[in-house]
Amino acid sequence: MHHHHGHSHSDHLHKDHSHKDHANEDSQRIGWAFWLNFIFTIIEFIGGWLTNSVAIMADAVHDLGDSLSIGLAWYLSKLGHKAATEKYSYGFKRLSLLGAMINGLILIVGSVWILFEAIPRLFEPEMPVTEGMIALAILGIAVNGFAAYKLSGGHSMNEKVLNWHLIEDVLGWVAVLFVAILLQFVHWPILDPILSIVFTLFISINVVRYVIKTMKLFLQGVPDYESRLEIRNTLLAISHVEEIHHLHFWSLDGEQHVLTAHLVIECSVDTQTLLKLKYEVAKSLEPFHLAHTTIEFELPGEPCRDEKDHLHRHSHDNAHVEIEN
């Protein structure tokens, strides 16, 4: 049996360097979002108290939840970029997925809380101090908009979920601004809870989608079925490759994917052809930008070690059942 690891020393150095740059960018983006959000949350609490606006106070509590989850994401993002160890051979990338899951769940809980606050207001709408609302709304749009813009360059699940936190806040402040301006001219306080409910439901649907996707990756589901199919077809198209089994394609953090596969090759393959074959496999997998690949070559008729273990376990289970009977 042969193992193929398609990485040269220079590839590792280049990858490590680019991953470190990417890691620093991730942390900087999330750091920016955290401090902007946290400082603005304090301003919001003071503003809500001064304008005597329950809506702004409620949004301040929601922003505090955002700040906590962004802080958690920042911490997990930093941990996630630590080098692999003997105990954690793949590193700590999956902590980023854990952060995305926790943030998504916090946002869902926060959205449910907002709905509980907003729905009773449909029946007993209150008139807020509109001038203070307008000033805070403009500041809110600017701060959260800038933070969302900072995170929009991110590709990880963590950053995408955090981006929804900030987009939710921007939409919320647009709604507050719109309502505050309208309430300067008409006495329709019911508009405030209506808009809160609409944007909260809109964001919740998207966040639930992300949480489900993150959960799938967390359970080592295939990150992209089309890519898996393409990888399989690409490997089968290589000369001397007759069959593929035990093809496992999963993701560390939604961004960096891992592939392992067993390739059954022709008996006639000599050492020179095998080296050429290894090179072809490495070359054909390059477009998929995989973080880790492990390819095992098997000769026809050679028992697959994984299959043998599976058969052994199966026969052992059957024997155990017969003894019990």
N, C-alpha and C positions, 0 to 999 in steps of 0.2 A: 504494500500500500504506500502511496506517495502523498505528501501534503504540499500544497502550493500556497505561498504567502507572497502576493504580488506587490511588495514594497521594497524599494532600494533605500539605502541610508540617507541619500540626499532627499528623496521623497519624504521621508519621515521628518527631516529637519525643516523642509519647506512647509509641510503640513502643520507641524508643531508651531512654526512661526506665524503662519496665517491664522491658525486656531487661536493663538494668544492674542493677536491683533483683534480678531473677531470677538474674543472673550472680553477684552478691554472695552470695545465699542458697546457691547451688550450692557456691561456694568455701568458705563458712563451714561448711557441712555436711560436706564432704569433709575440711576442715582439722580439725574436731572428731574425726572418725573416725580420721584419721592419728595425731594426738597421743595419743589414748586407746589406740589399738592399739600404738603404738611404746613408750610407757611401760609398758604391761602386758606387752609382749614381754620387756622387761628384767627385770621382776618375775618372769615365768615362768621365765626361764633360771636366776635365782637360786633360785627355789622348786624347780625340777627338780633342781638340784644339791644343795640341802639335804635334799630328801625322797628322793633317790637313785632317782627315778622316771624310767625311760626314756620312758614314755608322755607325761609332761609335757614332757620335753626335746624329744621329737618334735613335740609340739604347739607348743612355743616356736619351733622351726625353721619350722614351717608359718606361725605368726603373723608371723615375721620376713619371710617371703615376702609375706604380706598387707600388712605395713607398707610394704615397698618398692613394691608395686603401687599401694597407696592414695596413697603419696607421689607416684608417677608420675602417677596420675590427677589429683591436686590440681594438679600443675604444668601438665599438659595442659589442665585445666579453666580455669586462669588464662589460659593462652595462647589458648585457644579463644574467650575473650570479648574479645580485642583487636579494635579497629575494622578494617574492611575497608581494603585498600590498593589501589593501582593494579595491583600484581602479583597480589594475592589478592582479587579483586573481591567474592567471597562471604564474605570474612572467614576466620576460622580455626575455625569450628564443628566441622569434620570431625575435628579433632584429638581431640575428645571421643570420637568413634567409634573412633579409633585406640587411645585409652586403654582403652576398653571391650574391644577385641579383645585387646590385650596382657594386660590383667588376667584375662580369661577363660582365655587360654592358660596364664598362670602358675598359675591355680587348677587347671586340668586336670592340668598337670605335677605340682603339689603333691599332688593327689589320687592320682595314679598312684604317687607316692613313698610316701604314707601306706599305700596298699594293699601295696606291696612290704615295708614295715615290719611291717604288721599280720598278713599271711598266714602268715609263718614262726612268728609267736607262737601261732598256733592249735595248732601241734605241740609248741612248747616254751613254755607260758605261765609268766610270772614273777609273783611276788607283790609288789606295790608297798607303800609306806608309806601306809596308807589315811588316817590323820589329816591329814597334809599335803595329800593329794589333795583331801580334803573342803574344807579351807580355801581352797585355790587355785581349786577348782571354783566355789565360791560367789562369789569375787572375779571369776573369769572370766565367769560368767553376768551379773553386775552390769555390768562394764565393757563387754563386747561387746554386751550387750542394750541399754545406753544408746547406744552408738555406732550400732547398727542402727536404733534408734528415731530418732536424729538424721538418718540417711540415708533413712528411710522416706518423708519428704516429697518426695524427689526424683523426677523423671519421666524424666530423661535415661537413655540406655542405660548410660552410665558409672556413674551412681549405682545403677542396678538391679543391675549386675554386682558392684559393691562391696558392695551390701547382701547379696548371696549370700555374699560372703567372710565377713561378720560373722555372718550367720545360721548359716553352717557352724560358726563358732567357738562360738556359743551352744549349738547342738545338741551339739557336741563336748564342751563342759563339762557339759551336762546328763547326757550319757552317762557322763562321768568321775565326776560326783557320784553318780549312780545306782549305778554299779559300786563306787565307794569305800564307800558306805553298806552295800551288799549284802555286800561282802567283809569287813566288820566282823563279820558273823554266819556267813558260809559261806566255805569255801575253794574258790572257783571262779574262779581267775585268767583262765580262757579267755574270760570275759564281756567283758573289756576289748578284745581284738582283734576279737571278733564285732561289738560295738557300733560300733567305729571303722570297720569295713568297711561296715556298714549305712548309717551317716550319710554316709560319703564317697561311696558310690555314689549315694545320693539327691541330694546336692548336685551331683555331677558331671553327672547327667542334665539338671538344670535349667540348669547353666552351659553345657553343650554346646548346648542349645536357644538360649540367649542369644547364644553365639558365632556360631551359624549365622544368626540373625536380624541380628546386627551386620554379618556378612560380606555379607549380602544388601543392606543399606543402604549399606555401603561400596562395593559394586559398582553403586550407583545404581538398585537395584531399587525397584519401587513399594512404598512403606511400608505401604499399606493398599489392597488391590484393591477393596474395597467402596466406599471413599471416591472412588477414581478413577472408578468406574462412576457414582457419584452426581454427581460434578463434571461428567462428560460429559453426563448426562441433564439436569442443571440448565442447562448452557449451551445445549443443543439446544432446551430449552423456551422460551428467550428469542425474542421475535418478531424477524423478519428474519434469524435465523440458520438457514441451510439445511443446513450441513454442518460437521463438525469433523475436522481431521486434524493430525498431528504434535503430539498431546497428550502431553506429557511431565510426569510427576508423580514427583518423587523427594525425598529428605530430606537435609538438611545434617547433622543429628546425631541423628535418630530422633525429634526433637521439633519442629523447624522445617522445614516442607515447602516445596518450590518447584514452581511450575506454569508451563508454557509451552504455548501452543496457537494453532493457526491456525483462525480462524472464517470460513467462506465466507458472505457476506451477499448480499441481493438487490441488483440493479442500481439499483432505484428509490430507494435510500437517499441522502438529501441531507445537508448538513452538520448541520442541526438534529437530524435523526433519528439521525445518527451519534453526536452528543454524548449524546443520550438513551440510545442503545444502550450507549455506554461506561459510563454511570452504572449502567444495569441489570446489566451484566456485573459491575462492581465490587460492587454490592449483593448479587447472587446468590452471589458467592464469599465474602462476609463470614463466613458460618457455618463455613467450613472453616479459618479462622484461618491463612491461608497467609503465610509470611514474605516470599516474593518471587513476583510474578506478571508474566508478559509475554504479552500477548494481541495477535495480529496479525490484522487484518481483510483479507480478500481478496474481490474481486468475482468473480461466476461467470465461468468461462472464462479468468480471469486465471491465467497459469502460476505455480505455487508455486515460489518461489526454491529451497527445499530439495529439492523434487522434481526441478527442472531440474538442480541440482548432482548429484543422485543419478543421473539419466539420462545426464548428461555423463560422469560417472565410469564408468558401466556401459559406454557406447559406447567410451570410451577403452580400457577393459580388454579389450573384444572385439577392437578394432583391434590392440591389443598382442599378443593371442593369435594373430590371423591372421598378423601379421608374423613371429612366432616359428615358425609352422607353414610 
